[in-house]
Amino acid sequence: MYELQDRIVEFDWNHSRPPESLEEALRDVYWKEDLLRNEWGHLIQYRVTDGHVVLTSLGRDGKIGGTGRNEDIVIEFDLTQQN
């Protein structure tokens, strides 16, 4: 997911706005399908509000929350601090 973060920051830097979707941020990436899904095959969720980005990878069960292999991974960052 950190590669997704890098791509989102790069897109924001180049276009002066966050991408509307992960697909837009990965437009020129050949292996984007590998980046859009986690190891369980679930799509990475992307949300941006006022420059604050949240990437969520649901655990094995595909449900919010959980522990162990069902635990979600969440990365949050602000684009305003990246530029």
TIKOLBA-151727 format. One record per atom (N, C-alpha, C): y, x negated, z negated; atom name; chain; residue in one letter; residue number from 1. Coordinates in Angstrom, 3 decimals. Layout:
! residues N
<site <Y; X; Z>; "CA"; "A"; "a"; NUM>
...
! end
This chain:
! residues 83
<site <-1.200; -0.812; 0.000>; "N"; "A"; "m"; 1>
<site <0.000; 0.000; 0.000>; "CA"; "A"; "m"; 1>
<site <1.261; -0.854; 0.000>; "C"; "A"; "m"; 1>
<site <1.132; -2.093; -0.427>; "N"; "A"; "y"; 2>
<site <2.321; -2.951; -0.402>; "CA"; "A"; "y"; 2>
<site <2.755; -3.268; 1.020>; "C"; "A"; "y"; 2>
<site <1.816; -3.295; 1.956>; "N"; "A"; "e"; 3>
<site <2.207; -3.479; 3.356>; "CA"; "A"; "e"; 3>
<site <2.989; -2.268; 3.844>; "C"; "A"; "e"; 3>
<site <2.601; -1.070; 3.408>; "N"; "A"; "l"; 4>
<site <3.377; 0.126; 3.739>; "CA"; "A"; "l"; 4>
<site <4.790; 0.015; 3.179>; "C"; "A"; "l"; 4>
<site <4.901; -0.458; 1.950>; "N"; "A"; "q"; 5>
<site <6.217; -0.640; 1.344>; "CA"; "A"; "q"; 5>
<site <7.057; -1.583; 2.195>; "C"; "A"; "q"; 5>
<site <6.480; -2.689; 2.606>; "N"; "A"; "d"; 6>
<site <7.212; -3.647; 3.451>; "CA"; "A"; "d"; 6>
<site <7.668; -3.001; 4.751>; "C"; "A"; "d"; 6>
<site <6.802; -2.212; 5.378>; "N"; "A"; "r"; 7>
<site <7.143; -1.554; 6.649>; "CA"; "A"; "r"; 7>
<site <8.258; -0.526; 6.457>; "C"; "A"; "r"; 7>
<site <8.230; 0.198; 5.345>; "N"; "A"; "i"; 8>
<site <9.271; 1.190; 5.060>; "CA"; "A"; "i"; 8>
<site <10.610; 0.494; 4.838>; "C"; "A"; "i"; 8>
<site <10.608; -0.582; 4.066>; "N"; "A"; "v"; 9>
<site <11.835; -1.338; 3.813>; "CA"; "A"; "v"; 9>
<site <12.381; -1.919; 5.119>; "C"; "A"; "v"; 9>
<site <11.509; -2.478; 5.941>; "N"; "A"; "e"; 10>
<site <11.929; -3.038; 7.227>; "CA"; "A"; "e"; 10>
<site <12.525; -1.957; 8.129>; "C"; "A"; "e"; 10>
<site <11.883; -0.796; 8.176>; "N"; "A"; "f"; 11>
<site <12.405; 0.312; 8.978>; "CA"; "A"; "f"; 11>
<site <13.789; 0.714; 8.479>; "C"; "A"; "f"; 11>
<site <13.941; 0.875; 7.177>; "N"; "A"; "d"; 12>
<site <15.230; 1.250; 6.590>; "CA"; "A"; "d"; 12>
<site <16.304; 0.223; 6.926>; "C"; "A"; "d"; 12>
<site <15.941; -1.030; 6.852>; "N"; "A"; "w"; 13>
<site <16.879; -2.108; 7.165>; "CA"; "A"; "w"; 13>
<site <17.329; -2.036; 8.628>; "C"; "A"; "w"; 13>
<site <16.378; -1.806; 9.534>; "N"; "A"; "n"; 14>
<site <16.671; -1.799; 10.974>; "CA"; "A"; "n"; 14>
<site <17.367; -0.530; 11.450>; "C"; "A"; "n"; 14>
<site <17.142; 0.589; 10.781>; "N"; "A"; "h"; 15>
<site <17.652; 1.873; 11.255>; "CA"; "A"; "h"; 15>
<site <18.668; 2.521; 10.310>; "C"; "A"; "h"; 15>
<site <18.958; 1.871; 9.208>; "N"; "A"; "s"; 16>
<site <19.923; 2.376; 8.215>; "CA"; "A"; "s"; 16>
<site <19.552; 3.758; 7.683>; "C"; "A"; "s"; 16>
<site <18.257; 4.019; 7.649>; "N"; "A"; "r"; 17>
<site <17.733; 5.254; 7.082>; "CA"; "A"; "r"; 17>
<site <16.242; 5.070; 6.841>; "C"; "A"; "r"; 17>
<site <15.693; 5.791; 5.889>; "N"; "A"; "p"; 18>
<site <14.244; 5.694; 5.681>; "CA"; "A"; "p"; 18>
<site <13.496; 6.416; 6.795>; "C"; "A"; "p"; 18>
<site <12.272; 6.031; 7.051>; "N"; "A"; "p"; 19>
<site <11.483; 6.745; 8.062>; "CA"; "A"; "p"; 19>
<site <11.192; 8.164; 7.584>; "C"; "A"; "p"; 19>
<site <11.096; 9.083; 8.526>; "N"; "A"; "e"; 20>
<site <10.780; 10.467; 8.180>; "CA"; "A"; "e"; 20>
<site <9.314; 10.631; 7.803>; "C"; "A"; "e"; 20>
<site <8.479; 9.708; 8.250>; "N"; "A"; "s"; 21>
<site <7.048; 9.758; 7.947>; "CA"; "A"; "s"; 21>
<site <6.499; 8.338; 7.958>; "C"; "A"; "s"; 21>
<site <5.311; 8.174; 7.421>; "N"; "A"; "l"; 22>
<site <4.667; 6.862; 7.488>; "CA"; "A"; "l"; 22>
<site <4.347; 6.498; 8.931>; "C"; "A"; "l"; 22>
<site <3.995; 7.485; 9.727>; "N"; "A"; "e"; 23>
<site <3.704; 7.229; 11.139>; "CA"; "A"; "e"; 23>
<site <4.913; 6.621; 11.845>; "C"; "A"; "e"; 23>
<site <6.107; 7.111; 11.514>; "N"; "A"; "e"; 24>
<site <7.320; 6.556; 12.116>; "CA"; "A"; "e"; 24>
<site <7.529; 5.109; 11.683>; "C"; "A"; "e"; 24>
<site <7.272; 4.805; 10.426>; "N"; "A"; "a"; 25>
<site <7.428; 3.436; 9.927>; "CA"; "A"; "a"; 25>
<site <6.426; 2.492; 10.573>; "C"; "A"; "a"; 25>
<site <5.292; 3.028; 10.995>; "N"; "A"; "l"; 26>
<site <4.208; 2.204; 11.559>; "CA"; "A"; "l"; 26>
<site <4.087; 2.362; 13.072>; "C"; "A"; "l"; 26>
<site <5.104; 2.842; 13.708>; "N"; "A"; "r"; 27>
<site <5.065; 3.139; 15.143>; "CA"; "A"; "r"; 27>
<site <4.535; 1.974; 15.982>; "C"; "A"; "r"; 27>
<site <4.901; 0.762; 15.659>; "N"; "A"; "d"; 28>
<site <4.520; -0.401; 16.464>; "CA"; "A"; "d"; 28>
<site <3.328; -1.162; 15.897>; "C"; "A"; "d"; 28>
<site <2.614; -0.581; 14.955>; "N"; "A"; "v"; 29>
<site <1.489; -1.264; 14.317>; "CA"; "A"; "v"; 29>
<site <0.185; -0.775; 14.940>; "C"; "A"; "v"; 29>
<site <-0.578; -1.689; 15.497>; "N"; "A"; "y"; 30>
<site <-1.831; -1.343; 16.188>; "CA"; "A"; "y"; 30>
<site <-2.859; -0.735; 15.236>; "C"; "A"; "y"; 30>
<site <-2.976; -1.279; 14.037>; "N"; "A"; "w"; 31>
<site <-4.007; -0.859; 13.087>; "CA"; "A"; "w"; 31>
<site <-3.479; 0.165; 12.078>; "C"; "A"; "w"; 31>
<site <-2.515; 1.007; 12.474>; "N"; "A"; "k"; 32>
<site <-1.865; 1.907; 11.530>; "CA"; "A"; "k"; 32>
<site <-2.821; 2.889; 10.874>; "C"; "A"; "k"; 32>
<site <-3.877; 3.305; 11.547>; "N"; "A"; "e"; 33>
<site <-4.815; 4.240; 10.919>; "CA"; "A"; "e"; 33>
<site <-5.418; 3.639; 9.654>; "C"; "A"; "e"; 33>
<site <-5.644; 2.329; 9.661>; "N"; "A"; "d"; 34>
<site <-6.171; 1.649; 8.474>; "CA"; "A"; "d"; 34>
<site <-5.165; 1.670; 7.326>; "C"; "A"; "d"; 34>
<site <-3.883; 1.670; 7.645>; "N"; "A"; "l"; 35>
<site <-2.843; 1.650; 6.611>; "CA"; "A"; "l"; 35>
<site <-2.521; 3.051; 6.089>; "C"; "A"; "l"; 35>
<site <-2.802; 4.070; 6.886>; "N"; "A"; "l"; 36>
<site <-2.461; 5.434; 6.501>; "CA"; "A"; "l"; 36>
<site <-3.473; 6.063; 5.551>; "C"; "A"; "l"; 36>
<site <-4.655; 5.449; 5.434>; "N"; "A"; "r"; 37>
<site <-5.717; 6.007; 4.582>; "CA"; "A"; "r"; 37>
<site <-6.164; 4.969; 3.559>; "C"; "A"; "r"; 37>
<site <-6.611; 5.462; 2.409>; "N"; "A"; "n"; 38>
<site <-7.128; 4.554; 1.394>; "CA"; "A"; "n"; 38>
<site <-8.625; 4.335; 1.591>; "C"; "A"; "n"; 38>
<site <-9.235; 3.597; 0.708>; "N"; "A"; "e"; 39>
<site <-10.652; 3.262; 0.872>; "CA"; "A"; "e"; 39>
<site <-11.562; 4.480; 0.792>; "C"; "A"; "e"; 39>
<site <-11.067; 5.599; 0.253>; "N"; "A"; "w"; 40>
<site <-11.861; 6.828; 0.155>; "CA"; "A"; "w"; 40>
<site <-11.627; 7.730; 1.361>; "C"; "A"; "w"; 40>
<site <-10.760; 7.303; 2.268>; "N"; "A"; "g"; 41>
<site <-10.467; 8.095; 3.458>; "CA"; "A"; "g"; 41>
<site <-9.349; 9.109; 3.285>; "C"; "A"; "g"; 41>
<site <-8.678; 9.088; 2.129>; "N"; "A"; "h"; 42>
<site <-7.580; 10.018; 1.880>; "CA"; "A"; "h"; 42>
<site <-6.283; 9.450; 2.449>; "C"; "A"; "h"; 42>
<site <-5.486; 10.320; 3.063>; "N"; "A"; "l"; 43>
<site <-4.182; 9.886; 3.564>; "CA"; "A"; "l"; 43>
<site <-3.278; 9.471; 2.408>; "C"; "A"; "l"; 43>
<site <-2.539; 8.402; 2.613>; "N"; "A"; "i"; 44>
<site <-1.530; 7.976; 1.643>; "CA"; "A"; "i"; 44>
<site <-0.383; 8.979; 1.705>; "C"; "A"; "i"; 44>
<site <0.061; 9.452; 0.571>; "N"; "A"; "q"; 45>
<site <1.160; 10.407; 0.519>; "CA"; "A"; "q"; 45>
<site <2.480; 9.651; 0.428>; "C"; "A"; "q"; 45>
<site <3.483; 10.139; 1.158>; "N"; "A"; "y"; 46>
<site <4.796; 9.496; 1.245>; "CA"; "A"; "y"; 46>
<site <5.863; 10.537; 0.931>; "C"; "A"; "y"; 46>
<site <6.744; 10.184; 0.001>; "N"; "A"; "r"; 47>
<site <7.860; 11.055; -0.341>; "CA"; "A"; "r"; 47>
<site <9.095; 10.192; -0.548>; "C"; "A"; "r"; 47>
<site <10.213; 10.617; 0.012>; "N"; "A"; "v"; 48>
<site <11.472; 9.892; -0.199>; "CA"; "A"; "v"; 48>
<site <12.568; 10.902; -0.528>; "C"; "A"; "v"; 48>
<site <13.328; 10.605; -1.586>; "N"; "A"; "t"; 49>
<site <14.430; 11.454; -2.020>; "CA"; "A"; "t"; 49>
<site <15.593; 10.548; -2.384>; "C"; "A"; "t"; 49>
<site <16.688; 10.681; -1.650>; "N"; "A"; "d"; 50>
<site <17.898; 9.888; -1.924>; "CA"; "A"; "d"; 50>
<site <17.600; 8.397; -2.041>; "C"; "A"; "d"; 50>
<site <16.776; 7.881; -1.151>; "N"; "A"; "g"; 51>
<site <16.470; 6.459; -1.139>; "CA"; "A"; "g"; 51>
<site <15.393; 6.023; -2.113>; "C"; "A"; "g"; 51>
<site <14.855; 6.946; -2.907>; "N"; "A"; "h"; 52>
<site <13.767; 6.633; -3.840>; "CA"; "A"; "h"; 52>
<site <12.446; 7.031; -3.175>; "C"; "A"; "h"; 52>
<site <11.570; 6.059; -3.001>; "N"; "A"; "v"; 53>
<site <10.313; 6.263; -2.283>; "CA"; "A"; "v"; 53>
<site <9.145; 6.279; -3.264>; "C"; "A"; "v"; 53>
<site <8.226; 7.211; -3.027>; "N"; "A"; "v"; 54>
<site <6.993; 7.285; -3.799>; "CA"; "A"; "v"; 54>
<site <5.820; 7.300; -2.821>; "C"; "A"; "v"; 54>
<site <4.937; 6.320; -2.962>; "N"; "A"; "l"; 55>
<site <3.684; 6.262; -2.212>; "CA"; "A"; "l"; 55>
<site <2.555; 6.561; -3.185>; "C"; "A"; "l"; 55>
<site <1.681; 7.493; -2.826>; "N"; "A"; "t"; 56>
<site <0.581; 7.872; -3.705>; "CA"; "A"; "t"; 56>
<site <-0.734; 7.785; -2.961>; "C"; "A"; "t"; 56>
<site <-1.674; 7.086; -3.561>; "N"; "A"; "s"; 57>
<site <-3.035; 6.992; -3.053>; "CA"; "A"; "s"; 57>
<site <-3.940; 7.710; -4.047>; "C"; "A"; "s"; 57>
<site <-4.484; 8.859; -3.627>; "N"; "A"; "l"; 58>
<site <-5.362; 9.618; -4.512>; "CA"; "A"; "l"; 58>
<site <-6.685; 8.882; -4.686>; "C"; "A"; "l"; 58>
<site <-7.278; 9.040; -5.854>; "N"; "A"; "g"; 59>
<site <-8.548; 8.381; -6.140>; "CA"; "A"; "g"; 59>
<site <-9.708; 8.989; -5.371>; "C"; "A"; "g"; 59>
<site <-10.889; 8.589; -5.712>; "N"; "A"; "r"; 60>
<site <-12.106; 8.992; -5.005>; "CA"; "A"; "r"; 60>
<site <-12.239; 10.506; -4.887>; "C"; "A"; "r"; 60>
<site <-11.860; 11.240; -5.943>; "N"; "A"; "d"; 61>
<site <-12.013; 12.693; -5.929>; "CA"; "A"; "d"; 61>
<site <-10.974; 13.413; -5.079>; "C"; "A"; "d"; 61>
<site <-9.928; 12.709; -4.637>; "N"; "A"; "g"; 62>
<site <-8.905; 13.309; -3.791>; "CA"; "A"; "g"; 62>
<site <-7.984; 14.275; -4.516>; "C"; "A"; "g"; 62>
<site <-8.018; 14.265; -5.842>; "N"; "A"; "k"; 63>
<site <-7.179; 15.149; -6.660>; "CA"; "A"; "k"; 63>
<site <-6.167; 14.322; -7.447>; "C"; "A"; "k"; 63>
<site <-5.044; 14.938; -7.748>; "N"; "A"; "i"; 64>
<site <-4.010; 14.266; -8.533>; "CA"; "A"; "i"; 64>
<site <-4.541; 13.985; -9.937>; "C"; "A"; "i"; 64>
<site <-4.263; 12.775; -10.418>; "N"; "A"; "g"; 65>
<site <-4.696; 12.373; -11.757>; "CA"; "A"; "g"; 65>
<site <-6.088; 11.766; -11.721>; "C"; "A"; "g"; 65>
<site <-6.704; 11.682; -12.868>; "N"; "A"; "g"; 66>
<site <-8.051; 11.134; -12.950>; "CA"; "A"; "g"; 66>
<site <-8.077; 9.780; -13.625>; "C"; "A"; "g"; 66>
<site <-9.291; 9.325; -13.901>; "N"; "A"; "t"; 67>
<site <-9.499; 8.019; -14.513>; "CA"; "A"; "t"; 67>
<site <-10.571; 7.275; -13.736>; "C"; "A"; "t"; 67>
<site <-10.662; 5.980; -13.976>; "N"; "A"; "g"; 68>
<site <-11.657; 5.172; -13.273>; "CA"; "A"; "g"; 68>
<site <-11.436; 5.223; -11.772>; "C"; "A"; "g"; 68>
<site <-12.492; 5.452; -11.014>; "N"; "A"; "r"; 69>
<site <-12.376; 5.511; -9.551>; "CA"; "A"; "r"; 69>
<site <-11.602; 6.730; -9.053>; "C"; "A"; "r"; 69>
<site <-11.424; 7.715; -9.915>; "N"; "A"; "n"; 70>
<site <-10.659; 8.911; -9.548>; "CA"; "A"; "n"; 70>
<site <-9.165; 8.758; -9.835>; "C"; "A"; "n"; 70>
<site <-8.787; 7.635; -10.448>; "N"; "A"; "e"; 71>
<site <-7.385; 7.410; -10.800>; "CA"; "A"; "e"; 71>
<site <-6.543; 7.158; -9.553>; "C"; "A"; "e"; 71>
<site <-5.344; 7.741; -9.540>; "N"; "A"; "d"; 72>
<site <-4.417; 7.550; -8.431>; "CA"; "A"; "d"; 72>
<site <-3.661; 6.238; -8.585>; "C"; "A"; "d"; 72>
<site <-3.217; 5.705; -7.461>; "N"; "A"; "i"; 73>
<site <-2.335; 4.543; -7.458>; "CA"; "A"; "i"; 73>
<site <-0.994; 5.028; -6.928>; "C"; "A"; "i"; 73>
<site <0.069; 4.758; -7.679>; "N"; "A"; "v"; 74>
<site <1.408; 5.205; -7.299>; "CA"; "A"; "v"; 74>
<site <2.335; 3.998; -7.281>; "C"; "A"; "v"; 74>
<site <3.055; 3.848; -6.178>; "N"; "A"; "i"; 75>
<site <4.072; 2.800; -6.048>; "CA"; "A"; "i"; 75>
<site <5.404; 3.497; -5.827>; "C"; "A"; "i"; 75>
<site <6.389; 3.148; -6.638>; "N"; "A"; "e"; 76>
<site <7.737; 3.703; -6.500>; "CA"; "A"; "e"; 76>
<site <8.731; 2.563; -6.322>; "C"; "A"; "e"; 76>
<site <9.701; 2.787; -5.439>; "N"; "A"; "f"; 77>
<site <10.747; 1.786; -5.233>; "CA"; "A"; "f"; 77>
<site <11.972; 2.448; -4.624>; "C"; "A"; "f"; 77>
<site <13.102; 1.787; -4.772>; "N"; "A"; "d"; 78>
<site <14.371; 2.283; -4.240>; "CA"; "A"; "d"; 78>
<site <14.776; 1.455; -3.048>; "C"; "A"; "d"; 78>
<site <15.055; 2.121; -1.948>; "N"; "A"; "l"; 79>
<site <15.497; 1.410; -0.747>; "CA"; "A"; "l"; 79>
<site <16.896; 0.835; -0.929>; "C"; "A"; "l"; 79>
<site <17.721; 1.473; -1.707>; "N"; "A"; "t"; 80>
<site <19.082; 0.988; -1.915>; "CA"; "A"; "t"; 80>
<site <19.094; -0.391; -2.567>; "C"; "A"; "t"; 80>
<site <18.047; -0.709; -3.341>; "N"; "A"; "q"; 81>
<site <17.971; -2.024; -3.983>; "CA"; "A"; "q"; 81>
<site <17.315; -3.057; -3.079>; "C"; "A"; "q"; 81>
<site <16.640; -2.608; -2.027>; "N"; "A"; "q"; 82>
<site <15.931; -3.513; -1.141>; "CA"; "A"; "q"; 82>
<site <16.859; -4.167; -0.114>; "C"; "A"; "q"; 82>
<site <17.934; -3.454; 0.273>; "N"; "A"; "n"; 83>
<site <18.806; -3.964; 1.338>; "CA"; "A"; "n"; 83>
<site <19.812; -4.953; 0.828>; "C"; "A"; "n"; 83>
! end
